[in-house]
Amino acid sequence: MVDIKRIVYHFLGIFDAVRTINERYKHPRIQMTPMVRISLLMLRLYLAFIIIILIYKFISIAIVK
C-alpha cells in the first residue's frame, strides 16, 4: 500500500530545497545591461506564449473528442 505521508514529506522536502535555492540566488550577482534585461523579458514572453498555445491545443483536442 502506498504511504501517503512519505510521499507528502518527500515533496515538501523538494519544495523546501527549491525555496532555499531561490532565496540564495534571489539577487543577481552580475550587472545586466538594458539589452540583456530586454532579451530576458522577451524570452519570458515567448515562454508564456508557448504555454498558452499548448493549453489551447490541449483544450481544443479535449473538446473535440
C-alpha positions in Angstrom: 0.0 0.0 0.0 1.2 3.5 -0.8 2.3 5.5 2.2 0.8 9.0 1.5 2.7 10.6 4.4 6.0 9.6 3.0 5.1 10.9 -0.4 3.9 14.2 1.0 7.0 14.6 3.1 9.2 13.8 0.1 7.5 16.6 -2.0 7.7 19.0 0.9 11.4 18.4 1.2 11.8 19.1 -2.5 9.8 22.4 -2.2 12.0 23.4 0.8 15.1 22.7 -1.3 13.8 24.8 -4.1 12.9 27.7 -1.7 16.4 27.6 -0.3 18.0 27.7 -3.7 15.7 30.6 -4.8 16.4 32.5 -1.7 20.2 32.1 -2.3 20.0 33.4 -5.8 17.3 36.0 -5.3 19.5 38.9 -6.2 21.8 38.8 -9.3 25.5 38.9 -8.7 26.4 40.4 -12.0 25.3 43.7 -13.6 22.9 43.4 -16.5 22.8 45.8 -19.4 19.5 47.1 -20.6 19.8 44.9 -23.7 20.1 41.8 -21.5 17.1 42.8 -19.5 15.1 43.3 -22.7 16.3 39.9 -24.0 15.2 38.1 -20.8 11.9 39.8 -20.9 11.3 38.7 -24.5 12.3 35.1 -23.5 9.7 35.2 -20.7 7.0 36.5 -23.0 7.9 33.8 -25.6 7.7 31.1 -22.9 4.3 32.4 -21.8 3.1 32.4 -25.4 4.2 28.8 -26.0 2.5 27.7 -22.8 -0.7 29.5 -23.8 -0.6 27.7 -27.2 -0.1 24.3 -25.5 -3.0 24.9 -23.2 -5.2 26.0 -26.1 -4.2 22.9 -28.1 -4.9 20.6 -25.2 -8.3 22.2 -24.6 -9.3 22.1 -28.3 -8.3 18.4 -28.6 -10.2 17.5 -25.4 -13.4 19.3 -26.5 -13.4 17.8 -30.0 -13.2 14.2 -28.6 
